[in-house]
Amino acid sequence: MNKSKKLAIFDLDGTLANTIEDLATAVNYGLIKLGYPIHHVDKYNNFVGNGVMKLCERALPAGKSESLPELFDIFNTFYQNHCMDKTKEYSGMTELLRQLSRNSVDIAVATNKTQKFSEKIISGLFPYIKFIKVLGGCEERPKKPAPDIIYEITRDREYSEIYMIGDSNVDIMTAKNAGIKSIGCLWGFRTEAELREAGADYIVSKPSEIKKIIV
């Protein structure tokens, strides 16, 4: 076993891909169906990060939690067919992933986005990139910032260095809870202040800076 090998674990939403418009459209579609007011897409920057159920909960008006299961179901049905309408990778991301692979860095995805949506987006945006694992949210495993998803990725593998790369305090806290290094990304949905307050080991403003840190 090569213990000198490195591992880069990426968050999906706001890190590998800009998914916010499709997420907002799907939730707003459900809100309209239920007769509730919708939100501007920018509002969703602070709604995402903790899984679909929490996203729907945050979007509902106060005191309307009884509508959560229905909104959740409407979202899932709509998003399954529209999760790639406007979603696209961030500029320079494919090249970064290729450079990491060329330098023998393993690549994985750890996201709270539902597993089936995660797989669809990753395969659609990065069909030629080899990920050792793509893990999304599921009922069998606690969501980030619990470190379980990191442990599952690294099970039966040993690395000299492991990095969690993401755009929110959820990702930074996940790294801390797993005892690994963290890289905060400024092109995502959250702020630099949030990443610094969470204690990110590194903060980057473009994907190419990640290669300099890891390689």
C-alpha positions as CSV (number, residue, x, y, z in Angstrom):
1,M,0.0,0.0,0.0
2,N,1.3,3.4,-1.0
3,K,1.2,5.5,2.2
4,S,2.7,8.5,0.5
5,K,-0.4,9.0,-1.8
6,K,-2.6,12.0,-1.3
7,L,-6.4,12.3,-1.4
8,A,-8.5,15.3,-2.5
9,I,-12.1,15.1,-1.4
10,F,-14.4,17.7,-3.0
11,D,-17.8,19.0,-2.0
12,L,-20.2,19.3,-5.0
13,D,-22.6,22.2,-4.8
14,G,-20.7,25.5,-4.8
15,T,-17.3,23.7,-5.2
16,L,-17.2,21.5,-8.2
17,A,-20.3,22.9,-9.9
18,N,-22.6,25.9,-9.8
19,T,-25.9,24.2,-9.1
20,I,-27.8,27.0,-7.4
21,E,-30.2,28.0,-10.2
22,D,-31.5,24.5,-10.7
23,L,-31.8,24.0,-6.9
24,A,-33.7,27.3,-6.6
25,T,-36.0,26.5,-9.6
26,A,-36.9,23.1,-8.2
27,V,-37.7,24.4,-4.7
28,N,-39.6,27.4,-6.0
29,Y,-41.6,25.1,-8.3
30,G,-42.7,23.2,-5.2
31,L,-43.5,26.4,-3.3
32,I,-45.7,27.6,-6.1
33,K,-47.5,24.2,-6.2
34,L,-48.2,24.5,-2.5
35,G,-49.3,28.1,-2.7
36,Y,-46.4,29.7,-0.9
37,P,-44.2,32.6,-1.8
38,I,-40.9,31.9,-3.7
39,H,-37.4,33.2,-3.0
40,H,-34.9,34.9,-5.2
41,V,-32.1,32.6,-6.3
42,D,-29.5,34.5,-4.2
43,K,-31.5,33.6,-1.1
44,Y,-30.7,29.9,-1.8
45,N,-27.0,30.5,-1.2
46,N,-27.7,30.2,2.5
47,F,-30.4,27.5,2.2
48,V,-28.1,24.8,0.7
49,G,-25.4,22.8,2.4
50,N,-27.2,20.4,4.7
51,G,-29.1,18.2,2.4
52,V,-32.4,18.4,0.5
53,M,-34.7,18.1,3.5
54,K,-33.0,21.0,5.3
55,L,-33.1,23.0,2.0
56,C,-36.8,22.5,1.8
57,E,-37.3,23.3,5.4
58,R,-35.5,26.6,5.2
59,A,-37.5,27.6,2.1
60,L,-40.9,27.1,3.7
61,P,-42.6,30.0,5.4
62,A,-42.4,30.1,9.2
63,G,-45.0,27.8,10.8
64,K,-45.6,25.7,7.7
65,S,-43.5,22.6,8.6
66,E,-46.4,20.4,8.0
67,S,-45.8,21.0,4.2
68,L,-42.2,19.7,4.4
69,P,-42.8,16.1,3.3
70,E,-44.9,17.3,0.3
71,L,-42.4,19.9,-0.7
72,F,-39.6,17.4,-0.4
73,D,-41.4,15.0,-2.7
74,I,-42.2,17.7,-5.3
75,F,-38.6,18.8,-5.3
76,N,-37.2,15.3,-5.8
77,T,-39.5,14.6,-8.7
78,F,-38.8,17.9,-10.4
79,Y,-35.1,18.0,-9.7
80,Q,-34.5,14.5,-11.1
81,N,-35.5,15.8,-14.5
82,H,-34.1,19.3,-14.3
83,C,-30.9,19.0,-12.2
84,M,-28.7,19.7,-15.3
85,D,-30.7,22.5,-16.9
86,K,-28.4,25.3,-15.9
87,T,-25.8,23.5,-13.7
88,K,-22.2,23.7,-14.9
89,E,-18.8,23.1,-13.6
90,Y,-16.8,26.1,-12.4
91,S,-14.2,27.4,-14.8
92,G,-10.9,25.5,-14.5
93,M,-12.3,22.6,-12.5
94,T,-11.8,19.9,-15.1
95,E,-8.2,21.0,-15.7
96,L,-7.6,20.9,-11.9
97,L,-9.0,17.4,-11.6
98,R,-6.9,16.2,-14.5
99,Q,-3.7,17.8,-13.0
100,L,-4.3,16.2,-9.7
101,S,-4.8,12.8,-11.3
102,R,-1.7,13.2,-13.4
103,N,0.2,13.8,-10.1
104,S,-1.2,10.6,-8.6
105,V,-3.6,12.3,-6.3
106,D,-6.8,10.3,-5.6
107,I,-10.0,12.3,-6.1
108,A,-13.4,11.7,-4.4
109,V,-16.7,13.6,-3.8
110,A,-18.3,14.0,-0.4
111,T,-21.6,15.9,-0.5
112,N,-24.9,16.1,1.3
113,K,-26.7,16.2,-2.0
114,T,-28.8,13.1,-2.5
115,Q,-26.8,10.2,-3.9
116,K,-28.7,9.8,-7.2
117,F,-28.5,13.5,-8.0
118,S,-24.8,13.6,-7.1
119,E,-24.0,10.7,-9.4
120,K,-26.0,12.2,-12.3
121,I,-24.3,15.6,-12.0
122,I,-20.8,14.2,-11.6
123,S,-21.1,11.8,-14.6
124,G,-22.7,14.5,-16.7
125,L,-20.1,17.2,-16.0
126,F,-16.9,15.1,-15.5
127,P,-17.3,12.0,-17.6
128,Y,-13.6,11.5,-18.1
129,I,-12.5,12.1,-14.6
130,K,-11.8,9.0,-12.4
131,F,-13.2,9.5,-8.9
132,I,-12.4,6.7,-6.4
133,K,-15.8,7.4,-4.8
134,V,-18.8,9.7,-5.2
135,L,-20.7,9.7,-1.9
136,G,-23.9,11.7,-1.4
137,G,-26.5,12.0,1.3
138,C,-28.3,8.9,2.3
139,E,-30.4,7.6,5.3
140,E,-27.7,5.1,6.3
141,R,-25.0,7.7,7.1
142,P,-25.1,11.0,9.0
143,K,-24.7,14.1,6.9
144,K,-21.7,16.4,7.0
145,P,-20.3,17.9,9.2
146,A,-20.3,14.4,10.7
147,P,-17.1,12.8,9.6
148,D,-18.6,9.4,8.6
149,I,-18.6,10.2,4.9
150,I,-14.8,10.8,5.1
151,Y,-14.2,7.6,6.9
152,E,-16.2,5.7,4.3
153,I,-14.1,7.2,1.5
154,T,-10.8,6.3,3.2
155,R,-11.8,2.9,4.4
156,D,-9.2,0.3,3.4
157,R,-6.9,3.1,2.1
158,E,-4.0,5.0,3.7
159,Y,-2.9,8.4,2.7
160,S,-0.1,10.7,3.7
161,E,-2.3,13.8,3.3
162,I,-6.1,14.2,3.0
163,Y,-7.8,17.4,2.0
164,M,-11.5,18.3,2.3
165,I,-12.3,21.0,-0.3
166,G,-15.5,23.0,-0.1
167,D,-17.3,26.4,-0.1
168,S,-19.0,26.4,3.3
169,N,-18.5,26.0,7.1
170,V,-20.1,22.6,6.8
171,D,-17.1,21.4,4.8
172,I,-14.5,23.0,7.1
173,M,-16.2,21.5,10.1
174,T,-16.3,18.1,8.4
175,A,-12.6,18.3,7.9
176,K,-12.0,19.2,11.5
177,N,-14.2,16.4,12.7
178,A,-12.3,13.9,10.6
179,G,-8.9,15.3,11.5
180,I,-7.9,16.2,8.0
181,K,-6.9,19.5,6.3
182,S,-9.4,21.8,4.8
183,I,-9.4,24.1,1.7
184,G,-12.2,26.8,1.5
185,C,-13.3,28.0,-2.0
186,L,-14.3,31.6,-2.5
187,W,-16.2,30.9,-5.8
188,G,-19.0,29.1,-4.1
189,F,-22.2,30.0,-2.3
190,R,-20.8,31.2,1.0
191,T,-18.5,34.0,2.2
192,E,-14.8,34.3,3.0
193,A,-15.7,35.4,6.5
194,E,-17.7,32.2,7.0
195,L,-14.7,30.1,5.9
196,R,-12.2,32.0,8.0
197,E,-14.5,31.8,11.1
198,A,-14.9,28.1,10.6
199,G,-11.1,27.8,10.7
200,A,-10.2,26.7,7.1
201,D,-6.5,25.7,6.8
202,Y,-6.3,27.3,3.3
203,I,-8.6,29.7,1.4
204,V,-8.4,29.8,-2.4
205,S,-9.9,32.1,-5.0
206,K,-9.5,29.9,-8.1
207,P,-9.2,26.1,-8.7
208,S,-5.5,26.3,-9.9
209,E,-4.5,27.3,-6.4
210,I,-5.7,24.0,-5.1
211,K,-3.0,22.2,-7.1
212,K,-0.3,24.3,-5.7
213,I,-1.4,23.4,-2.1
214,I,-1.8,19.7,-2.7
215,V,0.9,18.9,-5.3
